[in-house]
Amino acid sequence: MKGRRRSPATRVVLEKYYTHLSRHYGPTGWWPGETPFEVAVGAILTQNTAWRNVELAIGNLKRAKLLTPRAILNCPAATLESALRPSGYFRVKALRLRSFCRHLVDQYGGSMARMARRPLAALREELLAVHGIGPETADDILLYACGHPVFVVDAYTRRVMSRHGHTAADIAYEELRSVFEGALPADVAMYKEYHALIVYAGKDFCRSHPNCEGCPLSTTLLPGQPIMPDAHAAKRPLRRPGQR
Ligand code: SF4
């Protein structure tokens, strides 16, 4: 983004990680979803559950013809909750989903495309004010559903960065986001792919007990790394699209 100060040293490191991860995994095609609205729904439902459960809930919404903002707002609460049941915390998620749809309909006539045209900073602030939407969910929607250059941070990002000695294990969300956005160019395609790659590496190798052997980032470890423990990060939810 314009005016953002970049750190050349961090950029070199982050680009090296990206290269290693890309070579190992290839294109990920993230985020799964046929429409921007489906992507946003998935971002809301994926909190604290496995992606497989989100797929089941989205499948229910599709079969019941509820995968539009107005259909979600107009259906009885029990119908929506029943459709979302596989995703867990279904009553809470039904409320969150309705809050997002209410905002989308009231402010943008139900159009994700109109919402996506809103300037990034203003839209991020709006989304964060919607009931149940935190920074990670907001940034998932901004990046994957709206195409804004926001780097999505999650528990895996914290783990990888802290175990490689770059940041504290309990670094604040916004601080870690600014590490990536401050070092890398505001490239939407790369941000999408980079977050997906980190999740893949986290899921496959950088678990609570890291399995560095075979990890695409093992050759970038310095003596004394990985740095442990990172108990703060390990306690956070770790399931994302692609994880079964
Ligand atoms: S598993 Fe090891 S090499 Fe891979 S990201 Fe984690 S700490 Fe780094």
Boltz pocket constraint, residues with backbone or C-beta under 6 A from the ligand:
constraints:
  - pocket:
      binder: B
      contacts: [[A, 159], [A, 160], [A, 163], [A, 164], [A, 201], [A, 205], [A, 206], [A, 207], [A, 210], [A, 211], [A, 212], [A, 213], [A, 215], [A, 216], [A, 217], [A, 218], [A, 219], [A, 221], [A, 226]]
      max_distance: 6.0
